Amino acid sequence: MVLRELAIMLLRDLRDPRLRGVTLTSVKMADDLRHGRIFFAHWEGRAHAADAIKGFRSAEGFIRRNLGRALGLRHTPDFDFEFDPGPESAARVDALLRETRPRE
């Protein structure tokens, strides 16, 4: 539910150019919903992760306010933003496997 609301905000409301090319991969929330970790990938890879984190931090107040409102939370959570290397690693493994496949 949190991931869906964040993805909607990213597509519809957040206009920061540092967040272009960002895809949310997962969200891990604490049991009391007061803290969460947002994992994201960037289509240009790890090189743009630091800029994306700055963009998320710049929009954090907006994200917290709107997420709390959309989900009806009594306390709005604090977030950490982390680059998820999984998609980048998967693409690299896929490319290596394609190179080793015999040509027909």
N, C-alpha and C positions, 0 to 999 in steps of 0.2 A: 504494500500500500504506500509506504514512504517512497520507495523507488519510483513508482508510477507518478506520484505527485511531483517529485523532483524532476523527472523526465519531461513532464508537461511544462513545468516552469522553464526548464532549459530551452525547450523548443519555442515556447510562446512568449515568455516574459523577459528572459535574460538576454540583453543585447550587447554584452561586453565582447569585443572582438577577440579577446584572449580565450573565450570559451567556444569559438568556432572550431569544429572538428572534434569536439569532445563527445564521447559516448559514455553514459553511466553503465557500469557493469554490475555493481551490487552495493547494498547498503547494509551495514551491521549496526543494529541498535542495542543499547544496553537494556536490561530487563525493565528498568524503570522509565525508559524512553527519554532520559535526560541527556544522553550523549550518544552520538552516532558517528560512524566512519563511512564516508562516501568514497567508493572506489570508482575510478574512471579510466578510460583509455583515450588516447588521442590518435587520430588517423595519421599524424605525422610522427608519431612515436614519442619516446622518452624525452627527446630534445625540447619539446614544447610543454612538458609537464609542469615545470616551474611557473611558466606564464599562466597556465590554466589554473594552478593553485592560487596565484595572485588574483585572478579573475573571480574565482569562487570566494576568496576571502573578502574581496571588495563587495560582493553581493550577499554576504552571509546574513546581514541583518534583514534584507529583503526575503531571503530564503527562509529564515527562521520564522519571521512574522507570517508569511503566507502559508507555510507548512503547518504552523500551529492553528491557523484559522481554518485551513482546508480539512484538517484531521480532527479538529475539536480538542486539541491538547490543552491541558491546564498549564503545563510548563513547556515552553519551547526548548527543544534540545540544542545543545552545542554540537558542532560538527568538526571533524577533522577530514581533510581531503587528501586522498592518497592515489597515486598513479598505480594502475593495475597492469603489470607487464604481461599478463596471461595472453591477451589477444595478439600482442606483438610476438611473443614467443611461439604461439601456435602458427602464425603466418610464416615465421622463419623455419619451423620444423616442416611445414607443408612444402615450402620451396625446396628444402633439402631432399625430401622424399620424391618430389617430382624430378629432381636431377638424377636420382639413383634408379628411377624406373627405366626399364629397357625401352628403347624407341622401336616403334612398329612401322 
